[in-house]
Amino acid sequence: MLMRRSLLHLTGAAGLAALMTPAMTACSTRPAEAGEVTSSVDRRPRRSGNEPTVLAPFALRLFDRVQPDAANRVISPFSVAVALAMTRNGAAGSTATEMDTVLGAPIETLNDELNTTLQALTAINDSDADVQVNVANSVWGQAGVPWEQPFLDALAANYGTGMRTVDFDADPNSVVDVINAWVSDETNDLIPDLLSPDLIDHLTRVVLVNAVYLKGGWKAPFSEALTTTKPFTTATGERVSADMMSDLQQHTHWHATAGWKASALDLIHPDLALALVLPTAPDEPSLSRLLGDDGLDRIFDDRTRANVQLTLPKWKMRLKADLKATLSELGMPTAFDPNRADLSGMTTREKLFIKAVAHEAVVTVDETGIEAAAATGVVGGVTSAPQVEHQLTLDRPFFYVLTHVPTRTPLFVGRVGDPTAG
């Protein structure tokens, strides 16, 4: 079982040694240098109150562009946003402007919002033993490079991390092993190999990583006795046999329009819920067009709660992708251009650019609850039942959004096109 952790796992060289030692037992060699560059700046407290996230439009637009032709998809736009925002703190010029535009807000707003959401998610883990939530950040930089102090201060103040120094130049493969071991540990071993050896070489200077793990039970679990094999119609019209869960009724969120209807599965902790969105058109490809900028606000409006009978398949799916091309298409190509990228906010010793944005996400849904993990690495998701008022039967392609409800932050976004495909 994943150990409960604070967001800031490491505050000094002793902590790094503790991290590196078990990781190194699985490696044939260790990096030439290991240590940590830290900041004396304290972690900023999270802001009070709940405000809708500025990241929802970015989250849905990113999801629409990642492997859009795949029947089943899942990403963690939250993990991607955290890794990119950490990187953005070291960007300048047109690189910074493009990243702000793609993420949907200036870096000051992003730092404030992400710092708040990260700490709110950690508080969930601290308050409820029945829901496990782990969010962790790490930055791995080349030893000997003079890293800019404002960049290090921003990492400490908003993301609770320092910079672990390694030697990409001398032994890049060993660094890959160490980072992957860190990610595997933070995701309860669900993501053991985020970085492939071809992404890291002796020219790599920095890797910024976010990891997210969540496991929680439904507030009203499904009865396994009511799970039966039923047909699920895919977008191509093919009928497959799927294990379909069903309940008598849940008093939960409900919203319906001409283009879609949606409900939600509440987790045990009230700040977490899985939105379930069924488009009217079975071949609808765009979740951002379907929901618009305020779709999650409408779904999670407490005034629209109703008694809903839910029927949906069990599923497990995984996605692994390099988001470089996708993010370039969304509007931040300069960061990936070795000639035009400006990451001088990180260091002025060398001219840096983003080589890759590695992302992996996995989600499992069954009668008892949900388990989800994701990581992103920037290299450079009854006895007498009340009358049922609505029914939502998800027996054809649908979308889902695992949401931090108070801020409407999409933690994981996915589409189930064929629950039997895995």
C-alpha positions in Angstrom: 0.0 0.0 0.0 1.2 3.5 -0.8 2.6 5.2 2.2 1.1 8.6 3.1 3.5 11.3 2.2 3.7 15.0 2.5 4.0 17.0 -0.8 7.6 18.0 0.0 9.5 14.8 0.3 13.0 16.2 0.4 14.6 19.1 2.1 18.3 18.3 2.0 21.1 16.1 0.9 20.4 13.6 3.6 16.9 13.1 2.2 18.3 12.7 -1.3 20.7 10.0 -0.1 17.8 8.2 1.5 15.9 8.4 -1.8 18.9 7.4 -4.0 20.1 4.4 -1.9 17.1 2.1 -2.5 16.8 3.2 -6.1 20.4 2.5 -6.7 20.1 -1.1 -5.6 18.3 -1.8 -8.9 20.9 0.0 -11.0 24.2 -1.2 -12.2 25.9 2.2 -11.7 25.1 5.5 -10.0 25.3 9.0 -11.3 28.7 10.6 -11.1 27.4 13.3 -8.8 24.4 13.5 -6.5 23.1 16.3 -4.3 20.5 19.0 -4.2 20.3 22.7 -5.0 17.7 24.2 -2.7 16.0 27.5 -1.9 15.6 29.1 1.5 12.1 30.3 0.4 9.2 28.7 2.4 6.2 27.0 0.7 3.5 29.6 0.2 0.2 28.8 2.0 -2.7 27.9 -0.2 -5.3 30.6 -0.8 -8.6 30.3 1.0 -11.9 29.7 -0.7 -12.8 27.6 -3.8 -12.6 29.2 -7.2 -13.1 27.4 -10.5 -9.8 26.4 -12.1 -8.3 28.3 -15.1 -7.0 25.0 -16.3 -10.3 23.4 -17.4 -10.1 24.8 -21.0 -6.5 23.7 -21.4 -7.3 20.3 -20.0 -10.1 19.6 -22.4 -8.3 21.0 -25.5 -5.2 18.9 -24.6 -7.3 15.8 -24.3 -9.0 16.3 -27.6 -5.6 16.3 -29.4 -3.9 13.3 -27.7 -4.4 10.3 -29.9 -7.9 11.5 -31.1 -8.5 8.4 -33.2 -8.0 5.9 -30.4 -11.2 4.3 -29.0 -9.9 4.5 -25.5 -7.9 7.4 -24.1 -6.8 8.8 -20.8 -4.5 11.6 -19.8 -3.9 13.7 -16.7 -4.0 17.3 -17.8 -3.3 18.3 -14.2 0.0 16.4 -14.2 0.9 17.9 -17.5 0.0 21.4 -16.3 2.1 21.1 -13.2 5.2 19.9 -15.1 4.8 22.7 -17.7 4.2 25.4 -15.1 7.4 24.4 -13.3 9.1 24.7 -16.6 7.4 28.0 -17.4 9.0 29.5 -14.3 12.3 29.3 -16.1 11.0 30.6 -19.5 11.3 34.1 -20.9 10.3 36.1 -24.0 8.1 34.5 -26.6 8.6 31.1 -25.1 7.0 32.3 -21.9 4.2 34.1 -23.7 3.2 31.0 -25.7 3.3 28.8 -22.6 1.0 31.2 -20.8 -1.4 31.3 -23.7 -1.6 27.5 -24.0 -2.0 27.0 -20.2 -4.6 29.8 -20.1 -3.2 32.2 -17.6 0.0 34.2 -16.6 2.5 32.3 -14.5 1.6 34.2 -11.3 -2.0 32.9 -11.6 -0.8 29.4 -12.5 1.6 29.3 -9.6 -1.1 30.4 -7.2 -3.7 28.0 -8.5 -1.5 25.0 -8.7 0.1 25.6 -5.3 -3.4 25.7 -3.8 -4.7 22.6 -5.7 -1.6 20.6 -4.9 -1.9 21.3 -1.2 -5.7 20.7 -1.2 -5.1 17.2 -2.7 -2.4 16.5 -0.1 -4.9 17.5 2.6 -7.4 14.9 1.3 -4.8 12.2 2.0 -4.1 13.6 5.4 -7.8 13.8 6.4 -9.2 10.5 5.1 -7.4 7.1 5.4 -10.0 5.6 3.0 -8.8 7.8 0.1 -5.1 7.7 -0.9 -3.8 10.8 -2.8 -0.2 11.4 -3.6 1.1 14.4 -5.6 4.8 14.9 -5.8 7.2 17.1 -7.9 10.9 16.7 -8.6 13.4 18.5 -10.7 16.7 16.9 -11.8 19.4 19.2 -13.0 22.9 18.8 -14.3 25.5 19.2 -11.6 27.8 22.1 -12.0 25.3 24.3 -14.0 24.6 27.6 -12.2 20.8 27.5 -11.8 19.0 30.8 -11.4 17.9 31.6 -7.9 14.5 33.1 -8.8 13.7 29.8 -10.6 14.7 27.7 -7.6 12.7 30.0 -5.3 9.6 29.6 -7.5 9.9 25.8 -7.4 10.2 25.8 -3.6 7.4 28.4 -3.0 4.8 26.9 -5.3 5.7 23.3 -6.0 7.5 22.2 -2.8 10.6 20.9 -4.5 14.3 21.7 -4.8 16.6 20.5 -7.6 18.3 17.2 -7.3 21.7 17.4 -9.1 22.8 14.5 -11.3 25.2 13.9 -14.1 23.4 13.5 -17.4 26.7 14.0 -19.3 28.6 11.2 -17.6 25.9 8.5 -17.2 22.5 9.4 -18.7 21.2 5.8 -18.5 21.7 5.7 -14.7 19.8 9.0 -14.3 16.9 7.5 -16.3 16.8 4.6 -13.8 16.8 6.9 -10.8 14.0 9.1 -12.1 11.9 6.2 -13.2 12.4 4.6 -9.7 11.2 7.8 -8.1 8.1 8.0 -10.4 7.3 4.3 -9.7 7.5 4.8 -6.0 5.3 7.9 -6.1 2.6 6.2 -8.3 2.4 2.9 -6.3 4.4 1.1 -9.0 1.7 1.8 -11.7 4.1 3.8 -13.8 7.5 2.1 -13.6 9.1 3.4 -16.9 8.0 7.0 -17.6 11.2 7.9 -19.4 12.7 5.7 -22.1 16.5 5.8 -22.5 16.2 7.5 -25.9 14.8 10.6 -24.3 17.8 11.3 -22.1 21.3 11.7 -23.3 24.6 13.5 -22.4 23.1 16.7 -23.8 20.2 16.7 -21.3 20.4 19.3 -18.7 17.2 19.2 -16.7 14.1 17.0 -16.3 11.0 18.4 -14.4 8.6 15.7 -13.2 5.1 15.5 -11.7 3.6 12.3 -10.4 0.0 11.8 -9.2 -1.6 8.7 -7.6 -5.2 8.4 -6.4 -7.1 5.5 -5.0 -10.6 5.8 -3.5 -13.9 4.1 -3.0 -17.2 5.3 -4.2 -19.5 6.9 -1.7 -22.2 4.4 -2.8 -20.4 1.3 -4.2 -22.0 -0.9 -6.8 -23.1 -4.4 -5.9 -21.1 -7.0 -7.7 -24.2 -9.1 -7.8 -25.8 -6.6 -10.1 -22.8 -6.6 -12.5 -23.8 -8.5 -15.7 -22.5 -9.0 -19.2 -24.4 -6.7 -21.5 -23.8 -5.2 -25.0 -21.8 -2.0 -25.4 -22.0 -0.4 -28.9 -18.8 1.2 -30.1 -18.5 4.3 -32.2 -18.2 2.1 -35.3 -21.5 0.4 -34.5 -19.8 -2.9 -33.4 -21.5 -4.5 -30.3 -19.1 -6.0 -27.8 -19.9 -7.8 -24.5 -18.9 -5.8 -21.5 -19.1 -6.2 -17.7 -21.7 -3.6 -16.9 -22.2 -2.3 -13.4 -25.6 -1.0 -12.3 -27.2 0.4 -9.2 -30.8 1.1 -8.0 -30.2 4.8 -7.7 -27.8 7.4 -6.5 -28.6 10.9 -5.4 -25.9 12.7 -7.3 -25.1 15.4 -9.9 -27.2 15.6 -13.1 -27.1 17.9 -16.1 -28.6 17.5 -19.5 -28.5 19.5 -22.7 -29.4 18.9 -26.3 -25.9 17.8 -27.0 -25.1 15.7 -23.9 -26.2 14.5 -20.5 -24.0 13.9 -17.5 -24.0 12.6 -14.0 -21.2 11.8 -11.5 -19.9 9.1 -9.2 -19.0 10.7 -5.8 -16.0 9.3 -4.0 -15.9 8.8 -0.3 -14.1 12.2 0.1 -16.6 15.0 -0.9 -13.9 16.9 -2.8 -13.5 14.1 -5.4 -16.0 12.9 -8.0 -15.9 11.2 -11.4 -18.0 13.1 -14.0 -19.6 10.8 -16.6 -20.5 12.6 -19.9 -22.7 10.9 -22.6 -22.8 12.8 -25.9 -26.0 12.7 -27.9 -23.9 11.9 -31.0 -22.1 8.5 -30.4 -19.2 9.6 -32.7 -18.7 13.0 -31.0 -14.8 13.5 -31.0 -14.5 16.7 -29.0 -15.0 17.0 -25.3 -13.9 20.7 -25.2 -16.6 21.5 -27.9 -19.1 19.4 -26.0 -18.6 21.0 -22.5 -17.3 24.4 -23.4 -15.5 26.4 -20.7 -18.1 26.0 -18.0 -19.3 22.4 -18.5 -17.8 21.1 -15.2 -19.4 24.1 -13.3 -22.8 23.0 -14.7 -22.3 19.3 -13.9 -21.1 20.0 -10.3 -23.7 22.6 -9.5 -25.2 21.3 -6.3 -28.6 22.8 -7.2 -29.0 20.2 -9.9 -28.6 17.0 -7.8 -31.2 14.3 -8.6 -31.8 10.6 -8.1 -30.0 8.9 -11.0 -29.8 5.2 -12.0 -26.3 4.6 -13.3 -25.3 1.8 -15.6 -21.7 1.8 -16.8 -18.9 -0.7 -17.7 -15.9 -1.6 -15.7 -12.7 -0.5 -17.4 -8.9 -0.3 -17.2 -6.8 1.7 -19.7 -3.4 3.2 -20.1 -1.8 5.8 -22.4 1.8 6.6 -22.9 2.8 9.5 -25.2 5.3 12.2 -26.0 3.2 15.4 -26.0 5.8 17.5 -27.9 3.8 17.6 -31.2 0.5 18.1 -29.4 1.7 21.1 -27.3 3.3 22.6 -30.4 0.0 22.4 -32.2 -1.8 24.0 -29.3 0.4 27.0 -29.6 3.8 26.7 -27.8 6.2 25.6 -30.6 9.0 28.0 -29.6 9.8 26.1 -26.4 10.7 23.0 -28.5 12.8 24.9 -31.1 16.5 24.7 -30.1 17.2 27.9 -32.0 14.4 30.1 -30.6 13.6 28.6 -27.1 14.3 30.9 -24.2 14.6 29.1 -20.9 17.2 31.6 -19.6 15.1 31.9 -16.4 16.6 28.5 -15.5 20.2 29.1 -16.4 22.2 31.5 -18.6 25.2 29.2 -18.8 23.7 27.2 -21.6 20.8 27.7 -24.1 18.1 25.2 -23.2 15.0 24.0 -25.0 12.3 21.4 -24.3 13.3 18.1 -26.0 10.2 16.1 -25.0 7.2 16.0 -22.7 6.8 12.4 -21.6 3.3 11.5 -20.2 1.8 8.3 -19.0 -1.6 7.7 -17.3 -3.5 4.7 -16.1 -7.1 4.4 -14.7 -9.0 1.4 -13.4 -12.7 1.6 -12.5 -14.7 -1.2 -10.9 -17.6 -1.7 -8.4 -15.7 -0.5 -5.4 -13.9 2.6 -6.7 -11.2 4.1 -8.8 -7.4 3.8 -9.0 -5.5 6.3 -11.1 -1.9 7.3 -11.6 -0.1 9.6 -14.0 3.3 11.2 -14.4 4.7 13.8 -16.7 8.3 14.6 -17.4 9.4 17.7 -19.2 12.9 16.9 -20.6 15.4 20.0 -21.4 -4.6 12.4 -15.3 -31.7 0.1 0.2 -34.7 -0.8 1.6 -36.9 1.8 0.1 -35.2 3.7 -2.7 -36.5 7.2 -3.7 -38.1 7.5 -7.1 -35.6 7.5 -9.9 -35.7 10.9 -11.7 -33.1 10.2 -14.4 -31.3 7.3 -16.0 -27.8 7.3 -17.5 -26.8 4.1 -19.3 -23.3 4.3 -20.6 -23.5 1.5 -23.2 -21.8 3.4 -26.0 -18.8 5.7 -26.1 -18.6 8.3 -23.3 -16.2 10.6 -21.7 -15.2 10.9 -18.0 -13.4 13.5 -15.9 -12.0 12.8 -12.5 -12.5 16.1 -10.8 -11.3 18.0 -7.8 -14.7 19.4 -7.2 -14.1 22.6 -5.2 -11.8 24.1 -7.9 -13.3 22.1 -10.8 -9.8 20.9 -11.7 -9.8 18.0 -14.2 -7.3 15.6 -12.7 -7.8 12.8 -15.2 -9.8 13.0 -18.5 -10.7 10.0 -20.6 -13.0 8.4 -23.2 -14.3 4.8 -23.1 -14.9 3.7 -26.7 -14.5 0.0 -26.1 -14.3 -1.1 -22.4 -13.2 -4.6 -23.5 -10.1 -3.3 -25.3 -8.0 -2.4 -22.2 
